[in-house]
Structures are given as C-alpha cells and as structure tokens.
Amino acid sequence: MASIFTKLRKTGDESNSSFFHKKWIFKNIPSLKFNQEILGKIVG
C-alpha cells in the first residue's frame, strides 16, 4: 500500500496524492474498525 502512495507522490501532484491518501484513510478507517470488531467477536 505504501508503495502506491509513494508512486503517486513521485508521478503526480504532491497535493493530489496527499488528498487522495487522506480521502482513502477517512473512507476506510470505519470499515477497518468494523471488521476488527467482527473478527474479535468471531475469534473471541
């Protein structure tokens, strides 16, 4: 994952890549937390 953002930073706009990175994080953090909770319930 980190390599994708590094590539974006190298090839594209600095502001565009950081915006995309932030957008991706905000989009995915809730689902990642949600998945962790489900996994915790299944495993626990």
C-alpha positions as CSV (number, residue, x, y, z in Angstrom):
1,M,0.0,0.0,0.0
2,A,2.7,2.4,0.9
3,S,4.4,1.9,-2.5
4,I,1.2,3.0,-4.3
5,F,1.2,6.3,-2.4
6,T,5.0,6.7,-3.0
7,K,4.4,6.2,-6.7
8,L,1.5,8.7,-6.7
9,R,3.7,11.2,-4.9
10,K,6.5,10.8,-7.4
11,T,4.4,10.9,-10.5
12,G,1.5,13.1,-9.6
13,D,0.8,16.3,-7.8
14,E,2.0,16.4,-4.2
15,S,-1.3,17.9,-3.1
16,N,-3.3,15.4,-5.2
17,S,-1.6,12.4,-3.7
18,S,-1.9,13.6,-0.1
19,F,-5.6,14.5,-0.7
20,F,-6.1,11.0,-2.2
21,H,-4.3,9.5,0.8
22,K,-6.4,11.3,3.3
23,K,-9.6,10.6,1.4
24,W,-8.7,6.9,1.3
25,I,-7.9,6.8,5.1
26,F,-11.1,8.5,6.1
27,K,-13.1,6.2,3.7
28,N,-11.5,3.0,5.0
29,I,-10.9,3.6,8.8
30,P,-14.6,3.0,9.8
31,S,-14.8,-0.3,7.8
32,L,-11.4,-1.4,9.1
33,K,-12.6,-0.8,12.7
34,F,-15.9,-2.5,12.0
35,N,-14.0,-5.5,10.5
36,Q,-11.8,-5.7,13.6
37,E,-14.8,-5.8,15.9
38,I,-16.5,-8.6,13.8
39,L,-13.2,-10.6,13.8
40,G,-12.9,-10.0,17.5
41,K,-16.4,-11.4,18.1
42,I,-15.8,-14.4,15.8
43,V,-12.4,-15.3,17.3
44,G,-13.3,-14.3,20.8
